[in-house]
Structure formats: structure tokens, C-alpha cells
Amino acid sequence: MKKITVIGTGYVGLVSGTCFAESGNQVICCDNDERKINNLLQGGVPIYEPGLKELIEKNVKKGTLCFTSNIKQAIREAEVIYIAVGTPMSPSGEADLSFVEQVAKTIGENVNSYKVIVTKSTVPVGTGRLIESIIKQHLREDYPFDIVSNPEFLREGAAIKETLNMERAVIGTESDMAYQIISELHQPFTSTILRVSLETAEIIKYAANAFLATKISFINDIANICERVGADVTKVSEGIGLDSRIGNKFLQAGIGFGGSCFPKDTAALVHISQKCGYDFKLIKAVMETNEGQRVKIVEKLKDALGTLNGKTISVLGLAFKPDTNDIRSSPALDIIPYLSVNGATVRAFDPIAVEETKKQLGYQCLYFKDIYETLENADACLILTDWLQVKHLDLNKVKELMRQPLIVDGRNIFDLETMQEFGFTYLSIGRQPINKGTIISKAI
Ligand code: UDX
């Protein structure tokens, strides 16, 4: 049992803190945002994540998890301090480290015994050393401490499951004692622990996200070629994914990646490479392809409708992916304003991300939690998130409700045969278009 303080109750901090409590540690989650802490103290959970609320309630009741805005006190009580504050993207694309630097200063001022200080936030290479020097500058007495980089690989929507059963833990530190402590903390979660240097751990996080983003943009480029030659990208994914060297994951073509990590971390990696004098062309191309996917889907919609002006468009999905209410860098945030500015009436559906979207887009569209109501009298339906509710749509009912049966699918949810049978005009990604039930073959 270790006494752990997690600073920052965002996605990563809250999930990690709760899982450390669940595995038998004494955890304090703290944040300087008092509103956030008061909400947590009253049983509120600021993010939607399957299983999180239940696990928080269980551990708060057991007394193994508590919340406070008194960061100084929480630092003094801890043996291990996790830094999980935000590292937002600055306008230049670089990671903004001001929150991390502020926390390092507060830690330095309040260290009162040996502490292991761990970065969980995704931080550029060299941040571990920076934290070390800030803490040293602010130490009141010469207390020993160690710095560790322990990057987070969890996916939203599966965060609890993937933390309690993680594929691997990466621990970057030069200190044997700190390694011992942090690896023991991870033993309940995984048997695969990789010990590396601080800098290597910091790069591993960026490399992992950039590689996954590259897989997505790669298959989207292939999808764009498939459309031109009359091939089917879903079969191409299957065909290449059967090769165990390639693997079948993250090869789903579509509207591209969004979320809090891939867009931010690819941009930050471009900066990291520029700073050390390397031109990382591949990642720039990955970002460019990703942005292009959003433009292409709107072009398809426009071509099919002739004009957006005066049309009613049902947008299905606001969250950047299913099982989360997170809308950060979600395609909907770019696409809805564009449709609206060009004269379309947008009716948007999402089972849980409506409130979040309203904060950002206000009344640029009408919001619905009932998927069928969204589709009433629509000239077109645009699928942006592969929610289960979309996958399970009653297509007969959809046809009856819409003014015309036109679906533009950014997630390749439906198979072409089904859409043919139902007589839809169906435009998806990397597959042949269907016009009123007839496949338009573009084979060359
Ligand atoms: C990602 C990483 O997977 C995780 O390891 C890291 O810690 C944080 O970033 P997350 O952003 O939660 O996790 O979502 P993920 O499931 O990876 O999806 C990211 C985006 O890629 C989504 O917009 C998703 O729709 C898209 N995606 C994913 C595809 O377009 N095609 C795919 O095949 C897979």
C-alpha cells in the first residue's frame, strides 16, 4: 500500500487515481479547480467513462480515495506524486507546459520527505529534467526525490478496463529505488514492464500515438485510391491486417482521427523534431491527410445535394468516437459550422455529447437525443460517429422519415449489399458509391 497523490483530475488523473485506489493504495486526487473538486466531493463525475463512476463511489466509500483542492497538503502526505495536469496545444502546435511548471514549483516548495515524482501527462522530451530542476530550485531543505516518466496509453471509452489490464507499463527513470516503487504499483495491472531512461519513456508515448495516427492516415490514403479504382478499402484492411506483421487494428478508414491525443501529439512531435533539427515529413503528411478527410466528406455531401443552401442535414454523432462525451477535435466541430454557414439547417444527434457540444457550437444546429427525430424530413444524413445507435438503425424507418434516402457515411457502418437492397443513395469512404440502390462502378 502506497500513499499516492495525483495532481490534476482530468481524464488521465481521475482514471489513474481511481485505479490505484482500486488496487489497494491510499489515493488523494487533487486539483486547483475548486468547482471540479466540489463536484467530485458531491458524487459528480465530470467525464463519461464506462465503469468510472461506480469505481469512484466504491473507493470513496472504502476510504481509499479522496478529493481535495489543498494541493500543498496532498503533496506533503504523499510518497508518490503523479503529475496529470493538462498539456494543451499552444497556437504554434507546441505542448503548453505552464501547468506542469506551476505544479513542479508547488511540489518543490512542499516536499518534506523522499518522494517519487511521476509524469503521467504527455510531455515533450526533456520535461522530466525540467521538472527536476524546477523542484530543486524551490526545495526548502535538501530532501531527496526521484523523477519518473510513466506515460499513459489508455483509450477513452475503455479507460478503466485498459488501466486495470494494461498491455504494458513503461517506466523511465535512472533511480533503482523509484523504479522498484513504481513497478510494484503496476504489478496488479500487468506483468509486462519496460524500464527505460526518462527521455526514452517520453519519446515512447509520442511514438506510440504517432504510429497509430499514421496507420489511420495510411488506410485513409488507400481508401482515397480505392474510390478512384473501384476497390473496397474494408477488404483491403482485412487483406493486409491478416499479416501478423501489420495487424488488423487501427485500419478502419473513415473521416480521420480526432480526440484529445492524436491531433495534439502529432503536432507536438513535429515541434519536438524541428527543435532537434529533424524534418519529420511523414508525420506532417499524416496530419495533412487527416485534415483532408473532413473536407472530402463534405464535398461528397455537397456534390450529392447540388447545394447545401436550404437543405436539411441530419448529423449523426458529435463525440470524436463512441462511448465518450468528449468532443475535442471532433469532426463535428468543423463540419457543422461549415454546413450552417453555407445555408443548411443542421439537426444533430448524439446520445451523450449534446451538452458539451452546445457549450462550443451554441445554436448553430438543433440538438436531438432521439436518433429518429433527428432524421425527420432530412435531405441527407451524415454519419460522423460510429455509435451503436447508428449501427442499429432501422433502415426502413430511416427511409420513411427522410425527405430523400441519402446517407453519407464517414464511418463505413453499413455494408453495400444492405444499402443496395434498401434503395439508398449511399456514399461511404473508400468504397463504391450507391445511387438509389445501384452500385456506380468506377473500376478502371
Ligand atoms: C488514443 C490512443 O489510442 C491511446 O493509446 C492514447 O493514450 C490516447 O490517444 P483515444 O484518443 O481515446 O486514444 O482514442 P482511439 O480509440 O485511439 O481513437 C482515436 C481516433 O482515431 C478516433 O477519432 C477514432 O475514431 C479514430 N480511429 C481509430 C480511426 O479513424 N480508425 C481506426 O481504425 C481507429
Boltz pocket constraint, residues with backbone or C-beta under 6 A from the ligand:
constraints:
  - pocket:
      binder: B
      contacts: [[A, 152], [A, 153], [A, 154], [A, 155], [A, 156], [A, 157], [A, 209], [A, 212], [A, 216], [A, 249], [A, 250], [A, 251], [A, 252], [A, 253], [A, 254], [A, 255], [A, 256], [A, 257], [A, 258], [A, 259], [A, 260], [A, 261], [A, 262], [A, 320], [A, 321]]
      max_distance: 6.0
